[in-house]
Amino acid sequence: MGFKMGIIGLPNVGKSTLFNALTKTAAAQAENYPFCTIDPNIGEVSVPDSRLNKIANIVNSAREIPTRMTFVDIAGLVKGASKGEGLGNQFLANIREVDSIAHVVRCFESSNVTHVEGRINPVEDAKIIEIELMLADLESLEKRLQNISRKVRSGDKDAMQQARLMEMAKEALNNGMPARSVAIDEADQKTWKMIGLLSAKPMLYVCNVNEENLVKGNAYTQSIAELATSQGNCFVIISASIEEEIAQLASTEAKFFLAELGITEPSLNRLIRLGYSLLQLQTFFTAGEKEAKAWTIKKGTSAPQAAGTIHGDFETGFIRAETISYEDYVSLGGEQAAKDAGKMRVEGKNYIVQDGDILHFLFNV
């Protein structure tokens, strides 16, 4: 099951440097000129989760396999992208392919790095990107509403549902609000997702700062914090160049460097976890002597569906799930101790898997 987060922003805000740090490679160019990234770079990263190591130590697993997320480095958007400026159509198409957005905004000053707008104002930068996504959505909606109008007039129920949702989005966009601000009923969620509006995608702001502002931020990050709060979005402060440097260090050196900076873990860990949470994802675990493994599922996933992430046969032939909560597993010291204490539960097809569950599936094919 793959989940993609797109890294977007104006040119020269640190997107590719951030991507390099995330993937611990120099695969993406990070040059001081717009559009150095034409094709989107794609990289998978492990989701930091200390629980996996604790589980592996208890069961003495030979290896640990973390769950993963995919990040896509999308080239810089500019004002007018919705009308094709700066190869905008191509870049907007790349955004359509991701599940959520990490919007990088420049919160640092440097005479060595040019700004496409000739000034440093992260809130205005954020608004430029949001407006371009909204304008692209409006244009898309106009065309699609026209295309399905005949089906709507004929009483086609699916077309009527789509048209109703598109009109709701169009109204919000015309009022200057992104599509993600529209309240969608549970019954409409599947169709809403299929409409695939750019401004409907979950988004978080990534404030890229200089090293000296990494711990406490600055006036620029404060302005983004206020913007994010007003929109119901979240934000994280990072220094992309520092994170890229940390990513290339050995584990011991990295810990020493982090301590010098006054932080306990790379800021990228917080970004990855925020992205994971933004997509409404959670983790369950399987544990054995060969491997301890983390698995990604959507919140609200049933036990058979969770089993299906391991193998389709597990879902088809699902019988039951032997379940131990993470807290019980760790505090009691493993599966057998949890069984002896009556903390292993047998759950059926209607069980909704909880974050951190350690599961063993029984199935028949």
C-alpha positions as CSV (number, residue, x, y, z in Angstrom):
1,M,0.0,0.0,0.0
2,G,1.7,3.2,-1.2
3,F,1.1,6.7,0.2
4,K,2.7,9.6,-1.6
5,M,3.4,13.1,-0.2
6,G,4.4,15.8,-2.8
7,I,6.9,18.4,-1.8
8,I,5.9,21.7,-3.5
9,G,6.6,25.4,-3.2
10,L,8.0,28.3,-5.2
11,P,11.5,27.9,-6.8
12,N,14.5,28.2,-4.6
13,V,12.8,27.6,-1.2
14,G,14.7,24.3,-0.4
15,K,12.4,21.6,-1.9
16,S,15.1,19.5,-3.5
17,T,17.5,20.0,-0.6
18,L,14.8,18.7,1.7
19,F,14.2,15.8,-0.7
20,N,17.9,14.9,-0.6
21,A,17.8,14.9,3.1
22,L,14.7,12.8,3.2
23,T,16.0,10.1,0.9
24,K,19.7,10.4,2.1
25,T,20.8,10.8,-1.5
26,A,21.8,13.6,-3.8
27,A,19.5,12.3,-6.4
28,A,17.7,15.6,-6.7
29,Q,19.6,18.7,-8.0
30,A,19.6,21.6,-5.5
31,E,20.8,24.5,-7.6
32,N,20.2,28.2,-7.3
33,Y,17.9,28.7,-10.3
34,P,14.3,28.0,-11.0
35,F,13.1,24.7,-12.6
36,C,16.2,22.7,-11.9
37,T,13.9,19.8,-11.2
38,I,11.9,19.1,-14.3
39,D,10.8,15.5,-13.8
40,P,9.6,14.7,-10.3
41,N,12.1,12.8,-8.1
42,I,10.6,10.0,-6.1
43,G,12.0,8.4,-3.0
44,E,10.8,6.1,-0.2
45,V,11.6,6.8,3.4
46,S,11.2,4.8,6.6
47,V,8.6,6.2,9.1
48,P,10.5,6.7,12.4
49,D,8.8,4.6,15.1
50,S,10.7,3.6,18.3
51,R,8.0,0.9,19.0
52,L,9.3,-1.4,16.3
53,N,12.8,-1.6,17.9
54,K,11.3,-2.4,21.3
55,I,9.1,-5.1,19.9
56,A,12.0,-6.6,18.0
57,N,14.2,-6.7,21.1
58,I,11.5,-8.5,23.1
59,V,11.0,-11.2,20.5
60,N,14.7,-11.2,19.5
61,S,13.9,-10.7,15.8
62,A,16.7,-11.2,13.2
63,R,15.7,-8.0,11.5
64,E,13.4,-5.0,11.7
65,I,11.3,-3.8,8.7
66,P,9.7,-0.3,9.2
67,T,6.7,1.0,7.4
68,R,7.5,3.4,4.6
69,M,6.2,6.6,2.8
70,T,6.9,7.9,-0.6
71,F,8.0,11.5,-1.1
72,V,7.8,13.2,-4.5
73,D,10.0,16.3,-5.2
74,I,7.9,18.4,-7.6
75,A,9.5,21.3,-9.4
76,G,8.8,24.8,-8.3
77,L,5.5,26.5,-9.1
78,V,5.2,30.1,-10.0
79,K,2.5,32.7,-10.3
80,G,0.5,31.9,-13.4
81,A,1.2,28.1,-13.2
82,S,-2.6,27.4,-13.6
83,K,-2.3,29.1,-17.0
84,G,0.8,27.2,-18.0
85,E,3.5,29.7,-16.7
86,G,6.8,28.1,-15.8
87,L,5.8,24.7,-17.1
88,G,2.9,24.9,-14.7
89,N,0.6,22.4,-16.4
90,Q,3.2,19.7,-16.1
91,F,3.9,20.4,-12.5
92,L,0.2,20.6,-11.6
93,A,-0.3,17.2,-13.2
94,N,2.4,15.8,-10.9
95,I,0.6,17.2,-7.8
96,R,-2.6,15.3,-8.9
97,E,-0.7,12.0,-8.4
98,V,0.1,12.5,-4.7
99,D,-2.1,11.9,-1.6
100,S,-1.0,14.9,0.4
101,I,1.2,18.0,0.1
102,A,4.3,19.3,2.1
103,H,4.3,23.0,1.2
104,V,7.9,24.3,1.7
105,V,8.1,28.0,2.4
106,R,11.2,30.1,2.6
107,C,11.7,31.5,6.1
108,F,15.3,32.5,5.8
109,E,17.3,35.4,4.4
110,S,20.3,34.9,2.2
111,S,21.8,37.1,-0.5
112,N,23.3,34.0,-2.1
113,V,19.9,32.4,-2.9
114,T,17.6,34.4,-5.2
115,H,13.8,34.6,-4.6
116,V,11.6,34.3,-7.7
117,E,9.4,37.2,-6.4
118,G,12.4,39.3,-5.3
119,R,11.4,39.5,-1.7
120,I,11.1,37.3,1.5
121,N,7.5,36.9,2.6
122,P,6.5,33.3,3.3
123,V,2.8,34.1,3.8
124,E,2.5,35.7,0.4
125,D,4.5,32.7,-1.1
126,A,2.0,30.3,0.5
127,K,-0.9,32.3,-0.9
128,I,0.6,32.2,-4.4
129,I,0.7,28.5,-4.4
130,E,-2.7,28.0,-2.9
131,I,-4.3,30.4,-5.4
132,E,-2.7,28.6,-8.3
133,L,-4.0,25.2,-7.1
134,M,-7.5,26.8,-6.6
135,L,-7.5,28.4,-10.1
136,A,-6.5,25.0,-11.6
137,D,-9.4,23.4,-9.7
138,L,-11.9,26.0,-10.9
139,E,-10.9,25.5,-14.5
140,S,-11.1,21.7,-14.1
141,L,-14.5,21.9,-12.5
142,E,-16.0,24.2,-15.2
143,K,-15.0,21.6,-17.9
144,R,-16.1,18.6,-15.9
145,L,-19.5,20.1,-15.0
146,Q,-20.1,20.8,-18.6
147,N,-19.1,17.3,-19.7
148,I,-21.5,15.6,-17.3
149,S,-24.4,18.0,-17.7
150,R,-26.3,15.7,-20.2
151,K,-26.0,12.8,-17.7
152,V,-27.3,15.0,-14.9
153,R,-30.3,16.1,-17.0
154,S,-31.1,12.4,-17.7
155,G,-31.2,11.6,-14.0
156,D,-28.0,9.6,-13.8
157,K,-27.5,9.2,-10.0
158,D,-23.7,9.0,-10.1
159,A,-23.5,12.1,-12.3
160,M,-25.9,13.9,-10.0
161,Q,-23.7,13.1,-7.0
162,Q,-20.6,14.2,-8.8
163,A,-22.2,17.4,-9.9
164,R,-23.5,18.2,-6.4
165,L,-20.0,17.8,-4.9
166,M,-18.4,19.8,-7.7
167,E,-20.8,22.6,-7.2
168,M,-20.0,22.6,-3.5
169,A,-16.3,22.8,-4.3
170,K,-16.9,25.5,-6.9
171,E,-18.8,27.7,-4.5
172,A,-16.0,27.4,-1.9
173,L,-13.3,28.2,-4.5
174,N,-15.2,31.2,-5.8
175,N,-15.3,32.4,-2.2
176,G,-11.5,32.2,-1.9
177,M,-11.5,28.9,0.1
178,P,-9.6,25.8,-0.9
179,A,-11.6,22.6,-1.7
180,R,-10.3,21.0,1.5
181,S,-12.5,23.5,3.5
182,V,-15.6,21.8,2.2
183,A,-17.4,19.5,4.7
184,I,-18.0,16.2,3.0
185,D,-20.4,13.5,4.4
186,E,-19.1,10.0,4.8
187,A,-21.4,8.7,2.1
188,D,-19.8,11.1,-0.4
189,Q,-16.1,10.6,0.6
190,K,-15.3,8.0,-2.1
191,T,-16.8,10.1,-5.0
192,W,-15.2,13.3,-3.5
193,K,-11.7,11.6,-3.6
194,M,-12.3,10.5,-7.2
195,I,-12.9,14.1,-8.2
196,G,-9.2,14.6,-7.3
197,L,-9.1,18.4,-6.7
198,L,-5.6,19.8,-6.0
199,S,-6.7,22.2,-3.2
200,A,-8.6,19.3,-1.5
201,K,-5.4,17.5,-0.7
202,P,-4.3,17.5,3.0
203,M,-1.4,19.9,3.4
204,L,1.2,20.9,5.9
205,Y,3.6,23.8,5.8
206,V,7.4,23.2,6.0
207,C,9.2,26.3,7.3
208,N,12.7,26.2,6.0
209,V,15.0,28.2,8.2
210,N,18.7,28.9,8.8
211,E,20.6,26.9,11.4
212,E,20.3,29.7,14.1
213,N,16.5,29.7,13.9
214,L,16.0,25.9,13.9
215,V,15.1,25.5,17.6
216,K,13.0,28.7,18.2
217,G,12.0,29.8,14.7
218,N,11.7,33.4,13.8
219,A,9.2,36.1,12.7
220,Y,8.7,34.3,9.4
221,T,7.8,31.0,11.0
222,Q,5.5,32.7,13.4
223,S,3.6,34.2,10.5
224,I,3.2,30.8,8.9
225,A,2.2,29.3,12.3
226,E,-0.6,31.9,12.5
227,L,-1.6,31.2,8.9
228,A,-1.7,27.4,9.4
229,T,-3.8,27.8,12.6
230,S,-6.3,30.0,10.8
231,Q,-6.6,27.3,8.1
232,G,-6.7,24.3,10.3
233,N,-3.4,23.1,8.9
234,C,-0.2,22.1,10.7
235,F,3.4,23.2,10.2
236,V,7.0,22.1,11.1
237,I,10.2,24.0,11.3
238,I,13.3,22.5,9.6
239,S,16.6,23.6,8.2
240,A,16.8,21.7,4.9
241,S,20.5,22.3,4.5
242,I,21.3,21.1,8.1
243,E,19.0,18.1,7.6
244,E,20.8,17.1,4.4
245,E,24.1,17.3,6.3
246,I,22.8,15.2,9.2
247,A,21.5,12.6,6.7
248,Q,25.0,12.0,5.4
249,L,26.6,11.5,8.9
250,A,27.1,8.2,10.6
251,S,24.7,7.5,13.5
252,T,27.1,8.5,16.3
253,E,28.2,11.6,14.6
254,A,24.6,12.6,13.8
255,K,23.7,12.2,17.5
256,F,26.6,14.4,18.5
257,F,25.7,17.0,15.9
258,L,22.0,17.0,17.0
259,A,23.1,17.5,20.6
260,E,25.2,20.5,19.6
261,L,22.2,22.0,17.8
262,G,20.1,21.5,20.9
263,I,17.6,19.0,19.5
264,T,17.0,15.3,20.2
265,E,16.1,14.0,16.8
266,P,16.3,15.2,13.1
267,S,13.4,17.6,12.3
268,L,12.7,15.4,9.3
269,N,11.4,12.7,11.7
270,R,8.7,15.1,12.8
271,L,7.9,16.0,9.2
272,I,7.5,12.3,8.3
273,R,5.3,11.6,11.3
274,L,3.2,14.6,10.6
275,G,2.8,13.5,7.0
276,Y,1.8,10.0,8.2
277,S,-0.7,11.5,10.5
278,L,-2.0,14.0,7.9
279,L,-2.9,11.0,5.7
280,Q,-4.9,9.5,8.5
281,L,-2.5,6.5,8.7
282,Q,-1.7,4.2,11.5
283,T,0.6,1.3,12.2
284,F,0.1,-2.3,13.3
285,F,2.9,-4.8,13.9
286,T,3.7,-8.5,13.3
287,A,6.5,-10.0,15.3
288,G,8.5,-13.2,15.1
289,E,12.1,-14.5,15.3
290,K,12.7,-13.9,11.6
291,E,11.4,-10.3,11.6
292,A,9.5,-7.6,13.3
293,K,7.6,-5.6,10.8
294,A,5.5,-2.4,10.8
295,W,2.5,-2.2,8.5
296,T,0.6,0.9,7.3
297,I,-3.2,1.0,7.2
298,K,-5.8,3.8,7.2
299,K,-7.5,4.6,10.5
300,G,-10.7,2.7,10.7
301,T,-9.4,-0.4,8.9
302,S,-11.0,-3.7,9.9
303,A,-9.0,-6.8,10.9
304,P,-9.6,-8.6,7.5
305,Q,-8.6,-5.5,5.6
306,A,-5.4,-5.2,7.7
307,A,-4.7,-8.9,7.0
308,G,-5.1,-8.1,3.3
309,T,-2.1,-5.7,3.5
310,I,0.1,-8.7,4.2
311,H,-1.5,-10.9,1.6
312,G,-4.7,-11.0,-0.3
313,D,-5.4,-14.6,0.8
314,F,-5.2,-13.5,4.4
315,E,-8.2,-11.2,3.8
316,T,-10.2,-13.7,1.7
317,G,-9.8,-16.6,4.2
318,F,-9.8,-14.5,7.4
319,I,-10.9,-16.4,10.4
320,R,-9.7,-14.3,13.4
321,A,-6.9,-12.1,14.7
322,E,-5.0,-12.7,17.9
323,T,-4.4,-9.2,19.2
324,I,-2.2,-7.7,21.8
325,S,-2.0,-3.9,22.4
326,Y,1.5,-2.4,22.2
327,E,1.4,-1.3,25.8
328,D,0.5,-4.7,27.1
329,Y,3.1,-6.4,24.8
330,V,5.9,-4.2,26.0
331,S,5.0,-3.9,29.7
332,L,4.4,-7.7,30.1
333,G,7.4,-8.7,28.0
334,G,6.0,-10.4,24.9
335,E,3.3,-12.7,23.5
336,Q,3.4,-15.5,26.0
337,A,3.4,-13.2,29.0
338,A,0.5,-11.3,27.5
339,K,-1.4,-14.6,27.0
340,D,-0.7,-15.7,30.6
341,A,-2.0,-12.4,31.9
342,G,-5.2,-12.7,29.8
343,K,-4.2,-9.7,27.6
344,M,-4.3,-11.5,24.2
345,R,-7.7,-10.9,22.6
346,V,-9.3,-12.9,19.9
347,E,-11.0,-10.5,17.4
348,G,-13.3,-11.2,14.5
349,K,-14.2,-9.6,11.2
350,N,-15.8,-6.5,12.7
351,Y,-12.8,-5.5,14.8
352,I,-11.3,-2.1,13.9
353,V,-7.5,-2.3,14.2
354,Q,-6.0,0.2,16.7
355,D,-2.7,1.9,16.3
356,G,0.2,-0.2,17.7
357,D,-1.7,-3.5,17.8
358,I,0.5,-6.6,17.5
359,L,-1.5,-9.0,15.4
360,H,-1.3,-12.7,14.4
361,F,-3.9,-13.6,11.7
362,L,-5.5,-17.0,11.4
363,F,-6.9,-17.7,7.9
364,N,-8.1,-20.6,5.7
365,V,-7.7,-20.8,1.9
